[in-house]
Amino acid sequence: MTKTISIDESKCDGCGLCVEACHEGALALVDGKAKLVRPNFCDGMGDCLPACPQDAISFVESGPSESIPMAQPLMAGMPNMSVPGVQWPIQLALVSPMSDFLKGTLIIAADCTAFKVDNFNSEFVGKDALVIGCPKLDDRTRFDKLIEIFRRNPVDRVRVIRMEVPCCSALTRLVSSAVEMSGKSIPAEEIVIARDGKVLSRN
């Protein structure tokens, strides 16, 4: 038996706090209600339970889920992209605006950049906070979360790292707009990565 969560839709008011609290991405708002859309992602730890102001979430026991074979590591010959223990998660969709690591310099990087730059982590991240996203493939409303991140946290500098391709330039505009809408004045640096992985420009 495994432990998972159950949501009472009659109590759920669609506030979305549980979705933000779930670092595994198992929950989503569907038709104004929180739903467990990826049951196999739920780790049974229940971070979503205390986040729900309506007490609409509870634990249930379920049968064993079908095991999924783990892929063998494919890191040989790939760039060093590990995050040095500063935080988890790093995907914007999973990062809560109330995370305590969101302070100081915040790096907002396009997903592809780490796969194009050797030693991306040591070159650009170090011990700074990092979130990643794709301005082309991610829902643009997902980037609205940046407004709350800037508004709620002592972020004093932003570094945007993006690819040179036109669609990726939207990342800088989304970040600048979020800073403005947060009501704060936060200096931002833009680093553009060429298709061959070299730094094309720093502004």
Backbone torsions as a table, in degrees:
resi	resn	phi	psi	omega
1	MET	NA	143.6	177.1
2	THR	-123.8	155.2	-179.1
3	LYS	-98.5	131.3	175.4
4	THR	-140.0	-171.5	-176.9
5	ILE	-114.9	156.7	175.7
6	SER	-127.7	140.4	-178.1
7	ILE	-115.3	124.5	176.2
8	ASP	-85.2	102.4	-175.4
9	GLU	-65.1	-22.6	179.3
10	SER	-70.2	-22.9	178.3
11	LYS	-95.6	-26.4	-174.8
12	CYS	-66.8	129.4	178.3
13	ASP	-106.3	7.4	175.4
14	GLY	73.7	25.7	-177.5
15	CYS	-69.7	-25.6	176.6
16	GLY	84.1	2.8	-178.8
17	LEU	-64.5	-34.5	179.1
18	CYS	-67.9	-35.3	179.4
19	VAL	-64.0	-41.9	178.3
20	GLU	-67.2	-35.3	-176.9
21	ALA	-75.0	-21.5	-178.1
22	CYS	-82.6	104.1	-178.5
23	HIS	-75.7	-10.4	-177.7
24	GLU	-91.1	-9.3	-179.3
25	GLY	73.1	27.1	-178.2
26	ALA	-82.8	-20.1	-175.3
27	LEU	-109.3	155.5	175.6
28	ALA	-156.3	157.7	173.5
29	LEU	-88.4	123.6	179.7
30	VAL	-128.0	118.3	-179.1
31	ASP	54.5	39.6	175.6
32	GLY	79.3	9.3	179.4
33	LYS	-129.9	145.0	175.1
34	ALA	-72.5	135.6	179.3
35	LYS	-137.4	148.3	173.8
36	LEU	-83.5	93.3	-172.9
37	VAL	-89.7	-19.0	178.1
38	ARG	-131.1	78.0	-175.9
39	PRO	-56.4	-34.1	-178.0
40	ASN	-72.8	-11.1	176.4
41	PHE	-86.5	-20.6	-175.9
42	CYS	-67.9	123.0	-177.5
43	ASP	-92.0	-1.0	177.8
44	GLY	73.8	10.6	-179.5
45	MET	-81.7	-24.4	172.6
46	GLY	78.4	31.1	176.3
47	ASP	-60.8	-24.7	-177.7
48	CYS	-76.0	-24.8	-174.1
49	LEU	-60.8	-53.3	-178.8
50	PRO	-69.9	-16.5	-179.7
51	ALA	-77.7	-18.6	-175.8
52	CYS	-83.9	114.6	-179.1
53	PRO	-76.0	-11.7	-177.4
54	GLN	-100.9	2.2	-178.9
55	ASP	54.4	42.2	-176.1
56	ALA	-93.6	-3.2	-174.6
57	ILE	-116.1	137.6	178.5
58	SER	-143.6	163.8	176.5
59	PHE	-84.5	145.0	171.5
60	VAL	-136.2	156.0	175.5
61	GLU	-94.9	136.3	178.5
62	SER	-130.1	163.6	178.1
63	GLY	-66.8	164.3	179.8
64	PRO	-62.2	132.6	178.0
65	SER	-81.9	154.7	179.4
66	GLU	-63.9	127.5	-178.2
67	SER	-74.0	143.3	179.2
68	ILE	-109.7	123.0	-178.9
69	PRO	-57.7	136.6	177.9
70	MET	-78.3	134.8	178.1
71	ALA	-70.8	145.8	176.7
72	GLN	-72.3	146.4	179.7
73	PRO	-57.7	138.2	179.7
74	LEU	-120.2	32.6	-171.3
75	MET	-85.6	-13.2	-177.8
76	ALA	-60.2	127.1	178.1
77	GLY	80.3	1.1	179.4
78	MET	-96.1	160.9	178.8
79	PRO	-62.2	156.4	176.0
80	ASN	-77.3	103.1	-174.2
81	MET	-115.1	9.0	-176.9
82	SER	-71.3	146.0	176.9
83	VAL	-90.9	129.2	-168.3
84	PRO	-79.2	53.3	172.8
85	GLY	74.0	11.2	-178.3
86	VAL	-76.8	-39.6	-173.0
87	GLN	-162.7	168.6	167.8
88	TRP	-164.9	135.3	3.9
89	PRO	-84.4	178.8	176.5
90	ILE	-117.9	-18.5	179.9
91	GLN	-70.1	128.3	-176.8
92	LEU	-52.9	-37.9	-179.1
93	ALA	-61.4	-25.3	-175.1
94	LEU	-104.3	-15.2	-177.4
95	VAL	-76.0	128.7	176.2
96	SER	-82.4	136.8	177.2
97	PRO	-61.5	-12.8	-179.1
98	MET	-100.0	10.8	-179.6
99	SER	-65.1	135.9	-174.7
100	ASP	-75.9	-8.7	178.6
101	PHE	-84.1	-4.8	-177.2
102	LEU	-83.8	83.7	-178.8
103	LYS	-158.0	161.5	-179.0
104	GLY	68.6	-131.6	178.2
105	THR	-85.0	128.2	176.8
106	LEU	-112.4	124.3	177.8
107	ILE	-97.8	127.0	177.5
108	ILE	-117.8	109.2	-171.9
109	ALA	-117.5	143.5	171.3
110	ALA	-68.3	143.2	-175.4
111	ASP	-50.3	-42.4	-171.5
112	CYS	-70.8	-22.0	-169.9
113	THR	-60.4	-40.0	-177.3
114	ALA	-66.9	-22.6	179.4
115	PHE	-86.1	-9.8	-178.6
116	LYS	-105.3	-19.4	-175.4
117	VAL	-110.7	121.7	173.8
118	ASP	-63.7	139.8	178.4
119	ASN	54.8	41.6	-179.1
120	PHE	-53.1	-43.4	-175.7
121	ASN	-64.3	-49.6	-178.8
122	SER	-70.6	-28.9	-178.5
123	GLU	-75.3	-40.4	-170.7
124	PHE	-121.4	-23.7	-169.4
125	VAL	-102.7	-58.4	-175.7
126	GLY	60.5	-123.0	-179.3
127	LYS	-107.3	13.3	178.3
128	ASP	-77.8	159.6	176.8
129	ALA	-72.0	145.5	-175.7
130	LEU	-136.5	133.6	167.1
131	VAL	-130.0	147.6	-179.2
132	ILE	-125.6	152.3	178.0
133	GLY	-168.5	171.1	179.5
134	CYS	-125.2	116.0	-178.3
135	PRO	-67.3	-15.1	179.2
136	LYS	-93.5	-42.9	-173.6
137	LEU	-92.8	-28.4	178.9
138	ASP	-79.7	148.8	172.7
139	ASP	-61.5	129.2	-177.2
140	ARG	-58.1	-30.8	-179.7
141	THR	-64.6	-21.4	177.2
142	ARG	-61.7	-32.1	-178.6
143	PHE	-74.5	-10.9	173.5
144	ASP	-61.7	-22.6	177.8
145	LYS	-60.1	-28.1	179.6
146	LEU	-62.1	-31.5	178.4
147	ILE	-59.1	-47.3	179.8
148	GLU	-68.6	-35.9	178.1
149	ILE	-59.9	-47.1	-180.0
150	PHE	-69.4	-37.7	-176.2
151	ARG	-69.2	-38.2	-172.0
152	ARG	-90.1	-17.4	-167.0
153	ASN	-123.8	154.9	-179.8
154	PRO	-80.9	58.8	175.1
155	VAL	-82.4	122.0	-176.8
156	ASP	-111.6	-2.5	177.8
157	ARG	-159.4	144.3	179.5
158	VAL	-124.1	136.4	174.0
159	ARG	-121.3	114.9	179.1
160	VAL	-96.6	126.9	178.8
161	ILE	-120.5	119.2	-175.5
162	ARG	-139.4	166.0	175.9
163	MET	-82.7	163.2	-178.4
164	GLU	-74.6	-13.4	-175.8
165	VAL	-65.5	146.5	-173.4
166	PRO	-55.1	-40.6	-176.7
167	CYS	-64.0	-26.3	-177.0
168	CYS	-78.5	-18.6	179.8
169	SER	-64.1	-21.1	178.6
170	ALA	-63.0	-24.6	-179.1
171	LEU	-61.0	-43.9	179.2
172	THR	-62.7	-41.6	180.0
173	ARG	-66.4	-39.9	179.1
174	LEU	-63.7	-41.1	179.6
175	VAL	-67.1	-45.3	179.6
176	SER	-60.6	-41.4	178.5
177	SER	-64.8	-40.8	-179.8
178	ALA	-65.0	-41.1	177.3
179	VAL	-60.4	-46.7	-179.4
180	GLU	-61.2	-44.0	-177.6
181	MET	-72.4	-18.7	176.9
182	SER	-75.0	-15.4	-179.0
183	GLY	83.7	7.6	-179.5
184	LYS	-108.0	164.2	174.3
185	SER	-115.2	101.9	-175.5
186	ILE	-120.9	118.7	179.2
187	PRO	-64.2	142.6	-177.1
188	ALA	-129.4	142.7	175.6
189	GLU	-116.6	140.8	177.4
190	GLU	-115.6	127.3	175.4
191	ILE	-115.5	123.8	-178.5
192	VAL	-107.4	127.4	-178.2
193	ILE	-102.6	129.8	178.2
194	ALA	-75.9	166.8	-179.2
195	ARG	-61.6	-25.8	179.1
196	ASP	-87.9	4.3	176.0
197	GLY	92.4	-2.9	179.2
198	LYS	-85.3	154.4	177.2
199	VAL	-73.4	120.1	-177.5
200	LEU	-87.0	-39.6	179.3
201	SER	-161.0	157.6	173.1
202	ARG	-132.1	124.5	179.9
203	ASN	-131.4	NA	NA
